[in-house]
Every structure is written in C-alpha cells, then in structure tokens.
Amino acid sequence: MTANLHNAPLSVATNKPLLGLGDPSIWNAELSKLRQTSDQEPEPFQEYDQYETLASAASFGHFGEMEETNEDTLRELLAKSEVHASEDIPPPKNAFVQKQGDKEIPIATIGNFSVFTGKAKSRKSFLVAIILCIVLKSKNYPIFRGCLDGKINLYFDTEQGRYHVLMALKRIARQVDTASLRNLRVYGLRSLSTDERLKAIDFAIRTTPNLGIVVIDGIKDLITSINDEAQATMIADMLLRWTEQYGIHIITVLHQNKSDNNARGHVGTELVNKAETVLSVTKSDQDKNVSIVEPEQCRNIEPEPFAFEIIDGLPVLVENYEFRTAGPRERVTFASLSSIDQFGILNSVFAKGPSFSYSELVRQIKLAAKDKFGKAPGDNVIKEFISDCKNRKWLIQPEDRKPYAKGIFA
C-alpha cells in the first residue's frame, strides 16, 4: 500500500510542497500572510487576541502586555468557569486505551495532551507510528484500542527532512487499510520558520473538521528557546486551549536532557506538569534493538510498560519482554533499601532544587529511583515513600499544599 500524497500545499519558505493532504489554495493564502517586512509585526492569532502580540519578525514567542479587561467581562468569565457540586459532567471520551484483562486503561482522553519523551534515537517517532496505527485501527497492536472512529488525525513533524517524514508515513500506510489512511494528514514543517510552524498548526487545527488526534513531533520547534519561561507558558497555554476548545487530544514529542531523564528545558517542565500522560521511551540495556515504553506520570491509572522492536522496518510489540531479559517484572519498593540509601534518594532529588510541589516531588523521586533500581516504581509506591519520609522528618512541609523541603537525616 502506498500513501496518497496528491494536492500537497506549498511551503512559502521553499515553494516546495508540504508533505500532507489538503487544499493548497487555502494553505498558501494563509501562509502568505506570515511573510512580513522586518519592521512589521505579524498579526496575533485569530483565536488568541487577548495578547497584543505573540510574535515579532525578529523574535517569536514573547508576550505583549495583557489587554485590560473590564469587571463585567471578568464576572462573565468566572461565571462560565465555575464548577457546581450539583453538575453531572461525564468523564472525557477516551482517545486510545490499553487493554489489561477485562479492563481498559485510558492512556489519552479528549480535551487533554500527552508528552512522549526520550533520548535522541530512542525511537520516539516509532512510538508515534504505533499510536497512530492504533487510532487508525491497525490490528498489529492488539493490547491497545483506538476509540475515535472516523475522526481526522493530523501529524506534524518539525525535525525530519521530507524523505524521512515520507518513510514514517509509509510505515503507517503498510499497517492500515486505505480507508483508514484517508483519516490521516501528515505534514513536514522543518523548512518553515518558527512562527510559520506554530501559525500553520493553529490554522490546521482551526480549519480541519471532525478532528481527533494531533501529533506534534518536535514541540520545541514551535518556540525559539526551550528555556524561555514566557514561551514555555505560552505553548502550554496553546495546547490547553486547543485541546479543550476543539475537543481533541494532542501528542507532543520532546527530547530528554543528556544528563538525566527530565524533558528538556523550561518547556519540558511546563508541559510535563500540565500533561495528562507522560510516556518515556528508552533503549533496553539488555538488547539495544528493543525500546521500552514506560509511564512517567499519569492522571489516570498507569498503563503497563511495554516494549517494541523494529522488524522489516516496522515497530512490532515484544511479547513477554520481561521474561526475555531480567525475568518476571518485580515490584520496585523502597523497603529493600537501607535508611541511608533511602535518604540518598532524597539527596539526589534536592540536589536539583531547594523545594518541590507534591506532583514535581513525585516525578523527581521516580527519576531518582529509576537511576537507583534500573526501573521506576509506581506512583502509589512513591506516595507511600513520601508519607514515610514525612513521618521520619526527612521531608518538611510547613503547611498543606505548600512545597516540600528536605529535612535532616536522623
């Protein structure tokens, strides 16, 4: 099976077709507005006019002054936002789930976004291919189920050249039928400028009817600095607004730091804190041909870790992976460590900062424990460890909902 690549819109930067499906005239009309003279600022996003400007010709991503809002408008906004105990709000619709016996564990739901992290070359894009195949009803991944039948899905790649984006599309095309492939539109945006990428994605989300999943493989390329706090907040706000306003789920892909397993920069911290699900991809120490996918942070019940390898150019799930490597999966607990080693976990965590919120503390302990054990403990194990550390005065929290600081070993 080959992909249908006709009618590809053109890039205003290169005058070459963007890899994807759609009406070229619409895209070109919109994208032509993005080319501004050096002394003229591009217009703000149509959907985000509460900021005076989100971009300038020289440097994209910094906030302008917030427009003044009168009290009546604020009252109206608060009235719309208030949640009442008498309300009956259904849970968000699942985008895709993992099957665990008779249960289905939500990995992604509508109105939220997720983050896929990993070192360079850990096969994050192959994980994206797996998820898109699941959403498009491929039978190759039976432990998962896509829940968005008939929805249109968008895949934006900001890092790879057109050849490799095409290879990624063909990997998906080999695993799904022609009818399902019509529900996927793939775009290679590497040749566009930073502000063009973000505006093009915004335009696609606003104008694509019946939208389901949006993948942004290379979220860092929508801002100019991964350590700019204003830009990190801006892109997180965009994701939150897109997902809720258009009833979609967005998958973002971000590299981890070379020195640790944290998502890169301020943007990584901001996205991880607001994401529904964070999955990490790592190459197995026992078999470099195998990549392991593990939950790092989840609002819902954690999905089980799984592994995949590449066979004939396609990602294939590895059955009973734990038996092929280190034997049956054992539950990681802190009770197996001495008191000194347990406190050493806290030393590793607080070497990164003087205090942490509860959610960030859970995440940092998970990363430190993963370095110690070789695999991460579950959230419930970490919460029990935090409670024990508080009782032993190793963790100090001055008041409820206040940040945690390290106590004294005694």
N, C-alpha and C positions, 0 to 999 in steps of 0.2 A: 504494500500500500504506500502511496506517496502523498505528500501533503498538497493541498490546494493553495497556491501562492499567488493567484492572479489578483489584479486590482490593488497591488501594494501601494500605499501612499508614499509620496516622496519626502525625503528629508530636505528642509530648506537649507541645511548646512552643506550638504553634498550634492543635492539634486539627484540622489540615487533613491531607489525605492526603500522604504522602511519594510522590514520583514513582518508581514501580518496581513489581515484581511480588512476591508473597509472601503469607504468611498474616498478616493484620492482627492476629489474636489473639496470635500468638507475639511479633510485634514490640512490640505495646502492653504485653504482660505484662513483657517485658524492659525496655523503655524507661521504664515507670512506676517502676521501681526507681531510676532515675537522679535523680529529683527528691528531694532531701534537704533537711532543715531547715538553716539557716545554721550551726548548731553541731554538725552531724553529718557525718562524712566518708563519702563513698561507699565501698562495699566494693571491694577491689582486683580486678583482672581474675581470673577463674577460672583462666585459663591461665598467669598470671604472679604466682603467690603468693610468689615469692622476695623481693618487695619488700613492706615493711609497708604502704605506701600509694603509689599513683600519682596520687592526686587529693585535693583538698580542695574544700569548697564554694566557697571564695573564690578559690583559685588552683590551677590544674591543672598537672600535669606535673613536679613536683619529686620526687626520690627520697626515700623514707624511709630508715631505717637498714637495711642489708642483714642479713637474718636469719642468725644464727650457724649454721654448717654443721659437723657433726662429721667427723672424719677418714675414717671408713668411707664416708660418703656421697661425700666428695671423691675417694677412691680409685675408687669405682664410676663416678663421672662421668668421671674420667680414663681408666679402662679402656674405657668406651664411646666415648670421643673419640679414642683412639689410632689412628693410621693405620699399617698394616704394609706393607712393601715387597712382601710375598707376595700382597697383596689384588688382586683383579681387579674394579675398580669401573668400570662402564660410564659413558660421558660422559652428562651431563644431557640429558634429552629436549628437543628444540627446541620453542619456543612459536610463533615465526614466523621466517622466513628471507628473505633477499634472493637472487634468482637472478642469478648472474654467469656467463653462458655455460653450461657444463656443471656448474658448481659451485653449491652453495647455502651462503651465508654466514649463520651464526646471528646474529640480532640480539638475541634474547631466549631464554633457556632456563629450564626448570623449576627451582625452588629458588633463584632469584635475583630481583633487582629492577632496574629501569632508571629513569633520570631524563630527562624531557623539559624542556628549559629554553628560555627566550626572553624577549624584552622584552614588555611589555604590548601586546596587539593584534597580535602576530606570527603569530597563527593556530595556537597550540599545541593548542587544542581541536579544530581541524580535523585536525591530525595524529593526535590520539587517535581521531577518527572513522575516518580511513584505516586505522589499525591494527586497530580493532575490526571494520571491514568485511573486512579480510584474514583475521582469525581466524574470522569467520563465513562465509568462503568466497565473498565477493563476487568477481565476475570483472572488476571495474573496475580492478584494480591487478595486472596480470599479472607484473610483475617481482618480486612477493612471493608467499610461500605460507604460509598458516596450517597448523599441524601438530597442532592439538588438536581433532580431530573429535569432535563430540558433547559437549564439555565445557560447563559452565555458566560464564558470564563476568559479572562484576559491574562496574558503572561508577558511581562515587560522584563527584558534583560538589558542591564545598563553596562555590563562589563565585557562581555564576549563580542568578538567580531561576528559579522553576518554568517560566515561559514559555520562557526560553532553553534550559533543560535539555530541555524538550519538543522544541524545534526541533532540538537536537543529536540527540535520539533519532530524530526523523522523518528527518533526513538519512541516518542509518544505515539506517532502515527502507526508504527508497527504493532502497537499493542491494543489499539481501539478500532472500532469499525468506522466506516466512512461517515455514517450518520452522526455518530458521537463527535467526530473530529470537526464537524461544522460548528460545534459549540465552543470551539477554542480559537482565539485570535492571539497570535504571537508577534511581538514587536522587538526589534533590536534597536536600542536607543543610544548606543555608545557614541555615535557620531554627533549627537546633539549636545548643545551646551547645557549647563546645569539647570538654568531656568527654563529652557525649552523642554527638558525631560519632565520636570515637575508639571509644567503647564499642559504638556501633551497628555500626561497620565490623568490629570484633572479633567481635561476635555473628554478623554475616552470614557472615564467613569460617569461623567455627567450625561453623555450622549448615547451610551450603549444601553438599550432596553433589556429588561429581563436578565440583569446581571447577577452572577452568583459568587464566584471566587475571582480575586485579583491577586496575582503574584508579582511582587517587585523584587527581582533578583539583583540586589545591589542597591539597597535603600540609601547607602551613604552617598551615592552619586546624585542624589536629589538635593544635596546641600554642599556648600563649599568647604566646610570644616567639621570634622566629626567631634571636635572638642569645643565648638561654639555653643554655649548653653541656650542662647536665644534661638538659634537654628534648630537645635535638638528639640526644644519645646515646640517650636513651630511645626516640625514634621510629625511629631507625636500628635499634636492637636489636629493636623490634617487627617491622619489615619483614623482618629477617633470620630471625627466629623464625617468623613467619607463612609465609614462602616455603618454608623447609625443613620445618617440621612438617606443613604441609598439601600440600606438593608442588605449588606454584603459582608463577606469575610475577606480580609486581606492577609496574605502571607508575605512577610518580609524576610530577606536573607541578608545576614550581616556576618562579617569575619570576626573571629575571636582575636584577642591580643596574642602576640607571640610569646609573652612571658607568663600568661595564665589563661584560664578558661573563660574570662569575662568577655562579653561582647564589647567591641571596640568603642572607646571614646564616650563622651557625654551622650551622644545619640544612642549608643548601646545601652547605657544605664537607663535613660529615659524610656526607651522602647520596652526593655525588659520589665521595668516597673509597671507599665500600663498594659502589657500584653496579656491575653487570656492564656496562652500556652507558649512555652519556650522549649524547643527541642534542640539538643546538641547532636552533632554528627562527628564522630571520631573514628580514625582507622584503628582496627584491633591491634593490640600489641602482639598477639599470638599469630595473626595472619593479616598482613597488610593488604591483601586482596578483599578483605571484609571491612565494611563500615558499620558502626554500631550507632543506632539512634536511641537516645535516652531522654526522658522528660527532665528538664531542669527546674521548671516552675509551672504550675498549673492551677487554675481556679477550680477546675473540676477534679474528679478522681483521676489520679495519674494513669496514663496508658502504660502497658507493659513495654519495656525496651524491646527492640527488635533489630535484626541485622540483615544486611543485604550484600551481595557481591555482584560483580559485573560478569555476565556470561554472554558471549556473542554480541557484545556492545549494549546489552540491556541489563538494568538492575533486576536482580532476582532475590527474593526473600530466602534467607538461610534458615531451614527448619532445625529446631533443637540446637540452636547455636551454642548455648551454654555447655551442652554435652560434648561438643566438638572441641572445646577449648579447655575450660577450667573445671569441668564437672557441673553438677546441678547448681543453679543460682542460689546463693546463700543470702540470708537477710543480714544486711550490714547493721551492726549495733555498736554503740559507744561503750557498752559494758565490758567488751573484750579488751579495752584499753586500760592502762593504769591511770591513776588520778593525774600524774604528771603529764602523760600523753594527752589526756582529755583536755587539760588546761592548755597544753601546747596547741590544740586546735584553735582555742580562743586567741592565743598569741598570734597565730597566723592570720586570723581574721582581723584583729585590731591593729595589725601592722599596716593595714590599708586605710585606717581612719580611726578617729577617737570615739565615734559613736555611730550607731546604725538604727534605722527604723526596724520594726519587727520583720517586715517582709524582706528587707535587704539583709538583715541578720540571718534569716533562714537561708537565703541564697548564698551568702558568703560562707556559712558553715558547711553547706552542701559542697561547695567548691573545695574548701579546705579538706573536708573528709574524703572527697574523691581523690585528692592527691595522696592522702594517707592510706586509704584502703584499696585504691585502684578502681573503685566503683562508688557511686553516690548512694547514700542512704535515702530512704523515702522521707517525705515531708513529716509524717507522723513521728518517725524516729527522731528527727531533728527537733520537733516541737517538744518531745519528751526530754531531750537533752537540754534544751533551753530552760525548761521548767526546773530540771535538776540543778542546773548551774545557778539559777536564781536562788534556789533554796540553800545552796552552798556559798552564796555571796560572791560567786565568781562573776556573775553578771549583775549589774546595778541598773535599775530603772527607777528614777526618782518619783515618777507618777505614772498612772495608767496612760497609755497612748503616747508616752514620751520615749525618746530614743534610748537605746541600751548602751551602757559603757562597761568596760572591763573592770572587774573587782580585783581582789587580792587573793592569791593562792594561799590557802591555809588548811 
